[in-house]
Every structure is written in C-alpha cells, then in structure tokens.
C-alpha cells in the first residue's frame, strides 16, 4: 500500500474529522505512513471563517500522534497552502517558521473566486475557466517557490458546468508545458491527486496528458494523495493511482520527510 500524502482534519475549516480518527483509519487500511496537510488559505473565507490553521496546536497534535503510532505507522506533518499572487511574501515567511515535512502549493482561488461555487462560471465557458486556472497557476509558481509539489493541477475541472466534456489539456499545451518546465527547473514535484476520481471525473488530477508531459520534460517527483476530508476517503482508488503512474512512465513516487523526497517503487514494479 502507498503512503497518503494529502489529507485534512478538523484543523481545516472544511473537515470535521479528528486527527486521531484519520490516523487510525489509515493504519487499519494498512498504510505505511501518512502526511497530514491541513489547509492554510489566508484571505479565503467560508461562511465568515477564514481558512487558516492554528499551527502551534497542529504541531502539538500531530507530534503526539507520531508518538502514539510509533512502530505501527509513520506520521508526518505537512501543510496545503492556498496560493494567491498577493500572498507570496506572507507564505514565504510562514513556512520558514515551521518544520513542515511536506508543503503542497495549490490553487483554490482564481481571480479572487473559488470554482467550487457556481458563480465562478457565470458568463464564461468551461474552456475559458480552465485557461484562467492555468494562467493563475503559472503566475503563482513564478512568484512563490517555497513548496514541494504542485497540488491537484486542473482541480478546476471538478466543478466545470460540463466537467471533463469540454476539457482537453492539449488545448492549453504551451501554457501547461511552461508550468511544468518551471516546476522541473525549481526541483518541484507534481501531485497525483485521486480526488478527481472521487468527484466522478474519468481521471485523477492532473489528467494523464499532463503527467506524461511532465515526465517527457524530465520531471521525476510525483507525490500521491487522496485529498481525504473523511476517514473513508483515505487512499481513495490508490490501486488505480499506481496504474496511472506506470502508464505515464513513472517507476517511483515520492514521499517527503523534513522537506526531502524519498522515492518508493510503485507497487508491482520491481525493475
């Protein structure tokens, strides 16, 4: 079983799961390790609550869980940063203050709006929205590089009016290639996020075309996460995830400890 390096608990505004509950569920599923990656989305609000984390309490809880699960399952402490161009300096200072094992850089807000809400798509086509998302991604990663992997690239497709029906990443090939080249140049990874499968898409994020293009350009660091907000979603469709990675040319996936990648063979790949 693979490690799950993307999960949320009640430290995130959009989850009610207790950290111990998530850890116990992961252990029962046979995972060798997990990395908590609760939300830090400064300047993003839901029903008046800002998506920011109580970082000292977070480290206290995950530290206790590391002790509790010692010898059974390795537990790491990470964070998912909701990138916006004006937050680059804030996040740069923030991550220097805390010893995160793993930092995901994700795009949840595009032009000040979250595509999770229908009003984001008002007056624009899915294709226009998807291009806007890639443009926002490109701008963010040029301004901020203090993360280890880009999270759920093409996340926006989950919420499109027609979802994947009007989505062909090759249509944005030049822009996507520039994003991937920047990641590779900066030594950054790309996350395979099985949340797309959970949302009914025919692919995990990002689309296989993007994964293959990252590999073609020389990218080697792929991380794996289910984006679980509930215990039952931990390691969602991880069997398919291994097949996806192998089909896209990868022999290893990466887990991060103390900011350093550790490469693991994809299950069934002994070469």
ChimeraX commands (.cxc) that place a marker at each C-alpha (Angstrom):
marker #1 position 0.00,0.00,0.00 radius 0.5
marker #1 position 1.17,3.51,-0.80 radius 0.5
marker #1 position 1.60,6.39,1.60 radius 0.5
marker #1 position -1.15,9.02,1.51 radius 0.5
marker #1 position 0.41,12.47,1.49 radius 0.5
marker #1 position -2.70,14.64,1.28 radius 0.5
marker #1 position -5.39,14.58,3.96 radius 0.5
marker #1 position -7.39,17.02,6.05 radius 0.5
marker #1 position -8.73,17.05,9.59 radius 0.5
marker #1 position -10.78,19.35,11.79 radius 0.5
marker #1 position -7.84,21.76,11.71 radius 0.5
marker #1 position -9.20,22.60,8.25 radius 0.5
marker #1 position -12.45,24.55,8.04 radius 0.5
marker #1 position -13.90,22.06,5.55 radius 0.5
marker #1 position -13.36,18.90,7.61 radius 0.5
marker #1 position -14.81,17.61,10.87 radius 0.5
marker #1 position -12.58,14.55,11.19 radius 0.5
marker #1 position -10.39,14.28,14.28 radius 0.5
marker #1 position -6.68,13.73,13.50 radius 0.5
marker #1 position -6.56,10.57,15.64 radius 0.5
marker #1 position -9.59,9.24,13.75 radius 0.5
marker #1 position -7.87,9.81,10.41 radius 0.5
marker #1 position -4.65,8.21,11.60 radius 0.5
marker #1 position -6.44,5.15,12.96 radius 0.5
marker #1 position -8.35,4.70,9.70 radius 0.5
marker #1 position -5.14,4.93,7.68 radius 0.5
marker #1 position -3.46,2.34,9.89 radius 0.5
marker #1 position -6.42,-0.03,9.55 radius 0.5
marker #1 position -6.12,0.29,5.77 radius 0.5
marker #1 position -2.51,-0.86,6.00 radius 0.5
marker #1 position -0.79,2.37,5.03 radius 0.5
marker #1 position 2.91,2.53,5.98 radius 0.5
marker #1 position 2.78,6.29,6.51 radius 0.5
marker #1 position 0.61,9.36,6.15 radius 0.5
marker #1 position 1.16,13.08,5.96 radius 0.5
marker #1 position -1.40,15.49,7.36 radius 0.5
marker #1 position -1.76,18.51,5.07 radius 0.5
marker #1 position -4.39,20.76,6.57 radius 0.5
marker #1 position -5.41,23.97,4.85 radius 0.5
marker #1 position -3.64,27.29,5.15 radius 0.5
marker #1 position -5.63,29.52,2.80 radius 0.5
marker #1 position -5.11,33.03,4.04 radius 0.5
marker #1 position -7.62,35.56,2.72 radius 0.5
marker #1 position -10.10,32.84,1.85 radius 0.5
marker #1 position -13.35,32.74,3.79 radius 0.5
marker #1 position -16.29,30.35,4.00 radius 0.5
marker #1 position -19.35,31.48,5.94 radius 0.5
marker #1 position -17.25,34.10,7.67 radius 0.5
marker #1 position -14.47,31.69,8.70 radius 0.5
marker #1 position -11.00,32.16,7.28 radius 0.5
marker #1 position -9.18,29.02,6.12 radius 0.5
marker #1 position -6.22,29.48,8.44 radius 0.5
marker #1 position -4.75,26.94,10.81 radius 0.5
marker #1 position -3.77,27.05,14.48 radius 0.5
marker #1 position -0.23,25.99,13.67 radius 0.5
marker #1 position 1.14,25.51,17.22 radius 0.5
marker #1 position -1.84,23.32,18.17 radius 0.5
marker #1 position -1.49,21.42,14.89 radius 0.5
marker #1 position 2.12,20.50,15.57 radius 0.5
marker #1 position 1.26,19.55,19.14 radius 0.5
marker #1 position -1.44,17.14,17.99 radius 0.5
marker #1 position 0.50,15.58,15.13 radius 0.5
marker #1 position 3.56,15.29,17.37 radius 0.5
marker #1 position 1.52,13.32,19.89 radius 0.5
marker #1 position 0.18,11.08,17.13 radius 0.5
marker #1 position 3.73,10.37,15.95 radius 0.5
marker #1 position 4.46,9.04,19.42 radius 0.5
marker #1 position 1.22,7.09,19.64 radius 0.5
marker #1 position 1.75,5.34,16.30 radius 0.5
marker #1 position 5.50,4.79,16.61 radius 0.5
marker #1 position 6.33,1.31,15.35 radius 0.5
marker #1 position 2.97,0.98,13.61 radius 0.5
marker #1 position 2.80,3.79,11.05 radius 0.5
marker #1 position 4.92,6.83,10.31 radius 0.5
marker #1 position 3.11,10.14,10.66 radius 0.5
marker #1 position 4.35,13.33,9.05 radius 0.5
marker #1 position 3.23,16.92,9.38 radius 0.5
marker #1 position 2.61,18.89,6.22 radius 0.5
marker #1 position 0.51,21.81,5.04 radius 0.5
marker #1 position -1.52,22.72,1.95 radius 0.5
marker #1 position -1.04,26.35,1.03 radius 0.5
marker #1 position -3.78,28.03,-0.99 radius 0.5
marker #1 position -1.67,30.17,-3.29 radius 0.5
marker #1 position -2.69,33.64,-4.40 radius 0.5
marker #1 position -0.26,36.09,-6.01 radius 0.5
marker #1 position -0.50,38.70,-3.25 radius 0.5
marker #1 position 0.31,36.12,-0.54 radius 0.5
marker #1 position 3.77,35.12,-1.75 radius 0.5
marker #1 position 5.66,37.10,0.91 radius 0.5
marker #1 position 3.30,36.00,3.69 radius 0.5
marker #1 position 3.71,32.32,2.85 radius 0.5
marker #1 position 7.46,32.67,2.42 radius 0.5
marker #1 position 7.71,33.94,5.99 radius 0.5
marker #1 position 5.22,31.40,7.31 radius 0.5
marker #1 position 6.92,28.24,6.03 radius 0.5
marker #1 position 10.31,29.40,7.33 radius 0.5
marker #1 position 8.93,29.42,10.88 radius 0.5
marker #1 position 7.65,25.84,10.96 radius 0.5
marker #1 position 9.37,22.48,10.28 radius 0.5
marker #1 position 6.90,21.02,7.81 radius 0.5
marker #1 position 7.79,17.68,6.28 radius 0.5
marker #1 position 5.88,18.43,3.13 radius 0.5
marker #1 position 4.32,21.54,1.60 radius 0.5
marker #1 position 1.70,21.41,-1.13 radius 0.5
marker #1 position 1.16,24.52,-3.22 radius 0.5
marker #1 position -2.42,24.53,-4.51 radius 0.5
marker #1 position -4.62,26.88,-6.49 radius 0.5
marker #1 position -8.08,27.13,-4.92 radius 0.5
marker #1 position -8.84,30.73,-5.91 radius 0.5
marker #1 position -8.79,32.05,-9.47 radius 0.5
marker #1 position -9.17,35.77,-9.95 radius 0.5
marker #1 position -10.42,36.06,-6.39 radius 0.5
marker #1 position -13.10,33.36,-6.78 radius 0.5
marker #1 position -13.25,29.66,-5.94 radius 0.5
marker #1 position -14.55,27.50,-8.81 radius 0.5
marker #1 position -16.27,25.33,-6.19 radius 0.5
marker #1 position -19.06,27.93,-6.33 radius 0.5
marker #1 position -21.27,28.21,-9.41 radius 0.5
marker #1 position -20.89,31.97,-9.75 radius 0.5
marker #1 position -17.28,31.48,-10.84 radius 0.5
marker #1 position -18.55,30.06,-14.14 radius 0.5
marker #1 position -21.20,32.69,-14.78 radius 0.5
marker #1 position -20.68,34.35,-18.14 radius 0.5
marker #1 position -17.71,32.21,-19.17 radius 0.5
marker #1 position -17.32,28.83,-20.81 radius 0.5
marker #1 position -15.61,25.89,-19.17 radius 0.5
marker #1 position -12.73,26.25,-21.62 radius 0.5
marker #1 position -12.23,29.89,-20.65 radius 0.5
marker #1 position -12.37,28.97,-16.98 radius 0.5
marker #1 position -9.80,26.22,-17.39 radius 0.5
marker #1 position -7.41,28.54,-19.21 radius 0.5
marker #1 position -7.82,31.10,-16.43 radius 0.5
marker #1 position -6.88,28.41,-13.91 radius 0.5
marker #1 position -3.69,27.52,-15.74 radius 0.5
marker #1 position -2.79,31.20,-16.11 radius 0.5
marker #1 position -3.31,31.70,-12.37 radius 0.5
marker #1 position -1.15,28.66,-11.65 radius 0.5
marker #1 position 1.63,29.99,-13.87 radius 0.5
marker #1 position 1.57,33.37,-12.13 radius 0.5
marker #1 position 1.61,31.84,-8.65 radius 0.5
marker #1 position 4.54,29.48,-9.15 radius 0.5
marker #1 position 6.65,32.26,-10.65 radius 0.5
marker #1 position 6.07,34.37,-7.54 radius 0.5
marker #1 position 6.38,31.66,-4.89 radius 0.5
marker #1 position 8.55,28.53,-4.88 radius 0.5
marker #1 position 8.67,27.51,-1.21 radius 0.5
marker #1 position 6.60,24.37,-1.70 radius 0.5
marker #1 position 7.49,20.78,-2.58 radius 0.5
marker #1 position 4.76,19.77,-5.02 radius 0.5
marker #1 position 2.01,21.45,-7.01 radius 0.5
marker #1 position -1.31,20.11,-5.75 radius 0.5
marker #1 position -4.25,18.82,-7.81 radius 0.5
marker #1 position -3.37,20.67,-11.01 radius 0.5
marker #1 position -6.55,21.03,-13.13 radius 0.5
marker #1 position -8.66,20.96,-9.93 radius 0.5
marker #1 position -10.98,23.44,-11.67 radius 0.5
marker #1 position -12.34,20.68,-13.93 radius 0.5
marker #1 position -14.11,19.10,-10.94 radius 0.5
marker #1 position -16.55,21.99,-10.91 radius 0.5
marker #1 position -17.00,22.86,-14.58 radius 0.5
marker #1 position -20.51,23.05,-15.90 radius 0.5
marker #1 position -19.70,20.11,-18.17 radius 0.5
marker #1 position -16.69,18.91,-16.19 radius 0.5
marker #1 position -14.39,16.91,-18.48 radius 0.5
marker #1 position -16.64,17.05,-21.55 radius 0.5
marker #1 position -15.00,20.26,-22.76 radius 0.5
marker #1 position -11.57,19.53,-21.34 radius 0.5
marker #1 position -8.58,18.60,-23.46 radius 0.5
marker #1 position -5.32,19.65,-21.76 radius 0.5
marker #1 position -3.53,19.60,-25.11 radius 0.5
marker #1 position -5.53,22.73,-25.99 radius 0.5
marker #1 position -3.50,24.51,-23.31 radius 0.5
marker #1 position -0.33,22.61,-24.12 radius 0.5
marker #1 position 2.02,25.59,-24.42 radius 0.5
marker #1 position 0.89,27.09,-21.11 radius 0.5
marker #1 position 0.91,23.75,-19.28 radius 0.5
marker #1 position 4.38,23.00,-20.61 radius 0.5
marker #1 position 5.67,26.31,-19.26 radius 0.5
marker #1 position 4.23,25.49,-15.85 radius 0.5
marker #1 position 5.83,22.04,-15.86 radius 0.5
marker #1 position 9.19,23.37,-17.05 radius 0.5
marker #1 position 9.17,25.86,-14.19 radius 0.5
marker #1 position 8.40,23.11,-11.69 radius 0.5
marker #1 position 11.22,20.96,-13.03 radius 0.5
marker #1 position 13.67,23.86,-13.10 radius 0.5
marker #1 position 12.85,24.64,-9.47 radius 0.5
marker #1 position 13.07,20.99,-8.41 radius 0.5
marker #1 position 9.37,20.81,-7.57 radius 0.5
marker #1 position 7.10,17.80,-7.74 radius 0.5
marker #1 position 3.67,17.23,-9.20 radius 0.5
marker #1 position 0.94,15.66,-7.11 radius 0.5
marker #1 position -1.25,12.82,-8.35 radius 0.5
marker #1 position -4.49,13.53,-6.51 radius 0.5
marker #1 position -7.16,10.84,-6.65 radius 0.5
marker #1 position -9.81,13.30,-5.54 radius 0.5
marker #1 position -10.73,13.73,-9.21 radius 0.5
marker #1 position -11.90,10.11,-9.31 radius 0.5
marker #1 position -13.93,10.66,-6.17 radius 0.5
marker #1 position -15.66,13.61,-7.85 radius 0.5
marker #1 position -16.69,11.45,-10.79 radius 0.5
marker #1 position -14.05,12.51,-13.30 radius 0.5
marker #1 position -12.57,9.84,-15.59 radius 0.5
marker #1 position -9.08,10.76,-14.36 radius 0.5
marker #1 position -7.21,11.71,-11.24 radius 0.5
marker #1 position -5.65,15.17,-11.06 radius 0.5
marker #1 position -3.84,16.02,-13.17 radius 0.5
marker #1 position -5.01,14.49,-16.44 radius 0.5
marker #1 position -2.65,11.77,-17.76 radius 0.5
marker #1 position -1.67,14.06,-20.63 radius 0.5
marker #1 position -0.14,16.43,-18.08 radius 0.5
marker #1 position 1.61,13.64,-16.16 radius 0.5
marker #1 position 3.10,12.29,-19.38 radius 0.5
marker #1 position 4.21,15.75,-20.43 radius 0.5
marker #1 position 5.88,16.31,-17.04 radius 0.5
marker #1 position 7.76,13.03,-17.50 radius 0.5
marker #1 position 8.71,13.86,-21.10 radius 0.5
marker #1 position 10.20,17.16,-19.96 radius 0.5
marker #1 position 12.32,15.40,-17.33 radius 0.5
marker #1 position 10.06,15.58,-14.28 radius 0.5
marker #1 position 10.69,12.82,-11.75 radius 0.5
marker #1 position 8.98,13.85,-8.50 radius 0.5
marker #1 position 5.37,12.73,-8.22 radius 0.5
marker #1 position 3.60,12.56,-4.88 radius 0.5
marker #1 position 0.39,10.72,-4.11 radius 0.5
marker #1 position -2.62,11.88,-2.12 radius 0.5
marker #1 position -6.34,11.23,-1.89 radius 0.5
marker #1 position -7.29,14.68,-0.56 radius 0.5
marker #1 position -9.39,12.94,2.09 radius 0.5
marker #1 position -11.55,15.03,4.41 radius 0.5
marker #1 position -13.17,11.95,5.94 radius 0.5
marker #1 position -11.64,8.67,7.15 radius 0.5
marker #1 position -13.40,6.60,4.49 radius 0.5
marker #1 position -11.73,8.60,1.71 radius 0.5
marker #1 position -8.14,7.91,2.78 radius 0.5
marker #1 position -6.12,6.20,0.00 radius 0.5
marker #1 position -9.09,6.53,-2.36 radius 0.5
marker #1 position -8.53,4.45,-5.52 radius 0.5
marker #1 position -4.80,4.08,-4.81 radius 0.5
marker #1 position -4.71,0.84,-6.82 radius 0.5
marker #1 position -5.67,2.82,-9.90 radius 0.5
marker #1 position -3.17,5.52,-8.96 radius 0.5
marker #1 position -0.27,3.12,-9.31 radius 0.5
marker #1 position -1.53,2.01,-12.70 radius 0.5
marker #1 position -1.86,5.64,-13.82 radius 0.5
marker #1 position 1.68,6.49,-12.80 radius 0.5
marker #1 position 3.14,3.45,-14.53 radius 0.5
marker #1 position 1.19,4.18,-17.71 radius 0.5
marker #1 position 2.62,7.71,-17.71 radius 0.5
marker #1 position 6.20,6.49,-17.48 radius 0.5
marker #1 position 6.92,6.66,-13.75 radius 0.5
marker #1 position 8.63,3.88,-11.82 radius 0.5
marker #1 position 8.71,5.64,-8.46 radius 0.5
marker #1 position 6.61,8.02,-6.42 radius 0.5
marker #1 position 7.91,10.32,-3.68 radius 0.5
marker #1 position 7.16,10.92,-0.03 radius 0.5
marker #1 position 8.64,13.91,1.78 radius 0.5
marker #1 position 10.27,13.88,5.20 radius 0.5
marker #1 position 11.83,17.08,6.57 radius 0.5
marker #1 position 11.46,18.63,3.14 radius 0.5
marker #1 position 13.42,15.91,1.33 radius 0.5
marker #1 position 11.93,13.46,-1.18 radius 0.5
marker #1 position 12.20,9.74,-0.52 radius 0.5
marker #1 position 11.49,7.64,-3.59 radius 0.5
marker #1 position 9.41,4.47,-3.36 radius 0.5
marker #1 position 8.84,1.87,-6.06 radius 0.5
marker #1 position 5.38,1.75,-7.49 radius 0.5
marker #1 position 3.74,-1.48,-6.33 radius 0.5
marker #1 position 4.38,-4.29,-8.74 radius 0.5
marker #1 position 7.36,-2.51,-10.29 radius 0.5
marker #1 position 10.44,-4.48,-9.26 radius 0.5
marker #1 position 12.75,-3.28,-12.04 radius 0.5
marker link #1:1,2 radius 0.2
marker link #1:2,3 radius 0.2
marker link #1:3,4 radius 0.2
marker link #1:4,5 radius 0.2
marker link #1:5,6 radius 0.2
marker link #1:6,7 radius 0.2
marker link #1:7,8 radius 0.2
marker link #1:8,9 radius 0.2
marker link #1:9,10 radius 0.2
marker link #1:10,11 radius 0.2
marker link #1:11,12 radius 0.2
marker link #1:12,13 radius 0.2
marker link #1:13,14 radius 0.2
marker link #1:14,15 radius 0.2
marker link #1:15,16 radius 0.2
marker link #1:16,17 radius 0.2
marker link #1:17,18 radius 0.2
marker link #1:18,19 radius 0.2
marker link #1:19,20 radius 0.2
marker link #1:20,21 radius 0.2
marker link #1:21,22 radius 0.2
marker link #1:22,23 radius 0.2
marker link #1:23,24 radius 0.2
marker link #1:24,25 radius 0.2
marker link #1:25,26 radius 0.2
marker link #1:26,27 radius 0.2
marker link #1:27,28 radius 0.2
marker link #1:28,29 radius 0.2
marker link #1:29,30 radius 0.2
marker link #1:30,31 radius 0.2
marker link #1:31,32 radius 0.2
marker link #1:32,33 radius 0.2
marker link #1:33,34 radius 0.2
marker link #1:34,35 radius 0.2
marker link #1:35,36 radius 0.2
marker link #1:36,37 radius 0.2
marker link #1:37,38 radius 0.2
marker link #1:38,39 radius 0.2
marker link #1:39,40 radius 0.2
marker link #1:40,41 radius 0.2
marker link #1:41,42 radius 0.2
marker link #1:42,43 radius 0.2
marker link #1:43,44 radius 0.2
marker link #1:44,45 radius 0.2
marker link #1:45,46 radius 0.2
marker link #1:46,47 radius 0.2
marker link #1:47,48 radius 0.2
marker link #1:48,49 radius 0.2
marker link #1:49,50 radius 0.2
marker link #1:50,51 radius 0.2
marker link #1:51,52 radius 0.2
marker link #1:52,53 radius 0.2
marker link #1:53,54 radius 0.2
marker link #1:54,55 radius 0.2
marker link #1:55,56 radius 0.2
marker link #1:56,57 radius 0.2
marker link #1:57,58 radius 0.2
marker link #1:58,59 radius 0.2
marker link #1:59,60 radius 0.2
marker link #1:60,61 radius 0.2
marker link #1:61,62 radius 0.2
marker link #1:62,63 radius 0.2
marker link #1:63,64 radius 0.2
marker link #1:64,65 radius 0.2
marker link #1:65,66 radius 0.2
marker link #1:66,67 radius 0.2
marker link #1:67,68 radius 0.2
marker link #1:68,69 radius 0.2
marker link #1:69,70 radius 0.2
marker link #1:70,71 radius 0.2
marker link #1:71,72 radius 0.2
marker link #1:72,73 radius 0.2
marker link #1:73,74 radius 0.2
marker link #1:74,75 radius 0.2
marker link #1:75,76 radius 0.2
marker link #1:76,77 radius 0.2
marker link #1:77,78 radius 0.2
marker link #1:78,79 radius 0.2
marker link #1:79,80 radius 0.2
marker link #1:80,81 radius 0.2
marker link #1:81,82 radius 0.2
marker link #1:82,83 radius 0.2
marker link #1:83,84 radius 0.2
marker link #1:84,85 radius 0.2
marker link #1:85,86 radius 0.2
marker link #1:86,87 radius 0.2
marker link #1:87,88 radius 0.2
marker link #1:88,89 radius 0.2
marker link #1:89,90 radius 0.2
marker link #1:90,91 radius 0.2
marker link #1:91,92 radius 0.2
marker link #1:92,93 radius 0.2
marker link #1:93,94 radius 0.2
marker link #1:94,95 radius 0.2
marker link #1:95,96 radius 0.2
marker link #1:96,97 radius 0.2
marker link #1:97,98 radius 0.2
marker link #1:98,99 radius 0.2
marker link #1:99,100 radius 0.2
marker link #1:100,101 radius 0.2
marker link #1:101,102 radius 0.2
marker link #1:102,103 radius 0.2
marker link #1:103,104 radius 0.2
marker link #1:104,105 radius 0.2
marker link #1:105,106 radius 0.2
marker link #1:106,107 radius 0.2
marker link #1:107,108 radius 0.2
marker link #1:108,109 radius 0.2
marker link #1:109,110 radius 0.2
marker link #1:110,111 radius 0.2
marker link #1:111,112 radius 0.2
marker link #1:112,113 radius 0.2
marker link #1:113,114 radius 0.2
marker link #1:114,115 radius 0.2
marker link #1:115,116 radius 0.2
marker link #1:116,117 radius 0.2
marker link #1:117,118 radius 0.2
marker link #1:118,119 radius 0.2
marker link #1:119,120 radius 0.2
marker link #1:120,121 radius 0.2
marker link #1:121,122 radius 0.2
marker link #1:122,123 radius 0.2
marker link #1:123,124 radius 0.2
marker link #1:124,125 radius 0.2
marker link #1:125,126 radius 0.2
marker link #1:126,127 radius 0.2
marker link #1:127,128 radius 0.2
marker link #1:128,129 radius 0.2
marker link #1:129,130 radius 0.2
marker link #1:130,131 radius 0.2
marker link #1:131,132 radius 0.2
marker link #1:132,133 radius 0.2
marker link #1:133,134 radius 0.2
marker link #1:134,135 radius 0.2
marker link #1:135,136 radius 0.2
marker link #1:136,137 radius 0.2
marker link #1:137,138 radius 0.2
marker link #1:138,139 radius 0.2
marker link #1:139,140 radius 0.2
marker link #1:140,141 radius 0.2
marker link #1:141,142 radius 0.2
marker link #1:142,143 radius 0.2
marker link #1:143,144 radius 0.2
marker link #1:144,145 radius 0.2
marker link #1:145,146 radius 0.2
marker link #1:146,147 radius 0.2
marker link #1:147,148 radius 0.2
marker link #1:148,149 radius 0.2
marker link #1:149,150 radius 0.2
marker link #1:150,151 radius 0.2
marker link #1:151,152 radius 0.2
marker link #1:152,153 radius 0.2
marker link #1:153,154 radius 0.2
marker link #1:154,155 radius 0.2
marker link #1:155,156 radius 0.2
marker link #1:156,157 radius 0.2
marker link #1:157,158 radius 0.2
marker link #1:158,159 radius 0.2
marker link #1:159,160 radius 0.2
marker link #1:160,161 radius 0.2
marker link #1:161,162 radius 0.2
marker link #1:162,163 radius 0.2
marker link #1:163,164 radius 0.2
marker link #1:164,165 radius 0.2
marker link #1:165,166 radius 0.2
marker link #1:166,167 radius 0.2
marker link #1:167,168 radius 0.2
marker link #1:168,169 radius 0.2
marker link #1:169,170 radius 0.2
marker link #1:170,171 radius 0.2
marker link #1:171,172 radius 0.2
marker link #1:172,173 radius 0.2
marker link #1:173,174 radius 0.2
marker link #1:174,175 radius 0.2
marker link #1:175,176 radius 0.2
marker link #1:176,177 radius 0.2
marker link #1:177,178 radius 0.2
marker link #1:178,179 radius 0.2
marker link #1:179,180 radius 0.2
marker link #1:180,181 radius 0.2
marker link #1:181,182 radius 0.2
marker link #1:182,183 radius 0.2
marker link #1:183,184 radius 0.2
marker link #1:184,185 radius 0.2
marker link #1:185,186 radius 0.2
marker link #1:186,187 radius 0.2
marker link #1:187,188 radius 0.2
marker link #1:188,189 radius 0.2
marker link #1:189,190 radius 0.2
marker link #1:190,191 radius 0.2
marker link #1:191,192 radius 0.2
marker link #1:192,193 radius 0.2
marker link #1:193,194 radius 0.2
marker link #1:194,195 radius 0.2
marker link #1:195,196 radius 0.2
marker link #1:196,197 radius 0.2
marker link #1:197,198 radius 0.2
marker link #1:198,199 radius 0.2
marker link #1:199,200 radius 0.2
marker link #1:200,201 radius 0.2
marker link #1:201,202 radius 0.2
marker link #1:202,203 radius 0.2
marker link #1:203,204 radius 0.2
marker link #1:204,205 radius 0.2
marker link #1:205,206 radius 0.2
marker link #1:206,207 radius 0.2
marker link #1:207,208 radius 0.2
marker link #1:208,209 radius 0.2
marker link #1:209,210 radius 0.2
marker link #1:210,211 radius 0.2
marker link #1:211,212 radius 0.2
marker link #1:212,213 radius 0.2
marker link #1:213,214 radius 0.2
marker link #1:214,215 radius 0.2
marker link #1:215,216 radius 0.2
marker link #1:216,217 radius 0.2
marker link #1:217,218 radius 0.2
marker link #1:218,219 radius 0.2
marker link #1:219,220 radius 0.2
marker link #1:220,221 radius 0.2
marker link #1:221,222 radius 0.2
marker link #1:222,223 radius 0.2
marker link #1:223,224 radius 0.2
marker link #1:224,225 radius 0.2
marker link #1:225,226 radius 0.2
marker link #1:226,227 radius 0.2
marker link #1:227,228 radius 0.2
marker link #1:228,229 radius 0.2
marker link #1:229,230 radius 0.2
marker link #1:230,231 radius 0.2
marker link #1:231,232 radius 0.2
marker link #1:232,233 radius 0.2
marker link #1:233,234 radius 0.2
marker link #1:234,235 radius 0.2
marker link #1:235,236 radius 0.2
marker link #1:236,237 radius 0.2
marker link #1:237,238 radius 0.2
marker link #1:238,239 radius 0.2
marker link #1:239,240 radius 0.2
marker link #1:240,241 radius 0.2
marker link #1:241,242 radius 0.2
marker link #1:242,243 radius 0.2
marker link #1:243,244 radius 0.2
marker link #1:244,245 radius 0.2
marker link #1:245,246 radius 0.2
marker link #1:246,247 radius 0.2
marker link #1:247,248 radius 0.2
marker link #1:248,249 radius 0.2
marker link #1:249,250 radius 0.2
marker link #1:250,251 radius 0.2
marker link #1:251,252 radius 0.2
marker link #1:252,253 radius 0.2
marker link #1:253,254 radius 0.2
marker link #1:254,255 radius 0.2
marker link #1:255,256 radius 0.2
marker link #1:256,257 radius 0.2
marker link #1:257,258 radius 0.2
marker link #1:258,259 radius 0.2
marker link #1:259,260 radius 0.2
marker link #1:260,261 radius 0.2
marker link #1:261,262 radius 0.2
marker link #1:262,263 radius 0.2
marker link #1:263,264 radius 0.2
marker link #1:264,265 radius 0.2
marker link #1:265,266 radius 0.2
marker link #1:266,267 radius 0.2
marker link #1:267,268 radius 0.2
marker link #1:268,269 radius 0.2
marker link #1:269,270 radius 0.2
marker link #1:270,271 radius 0.2
view
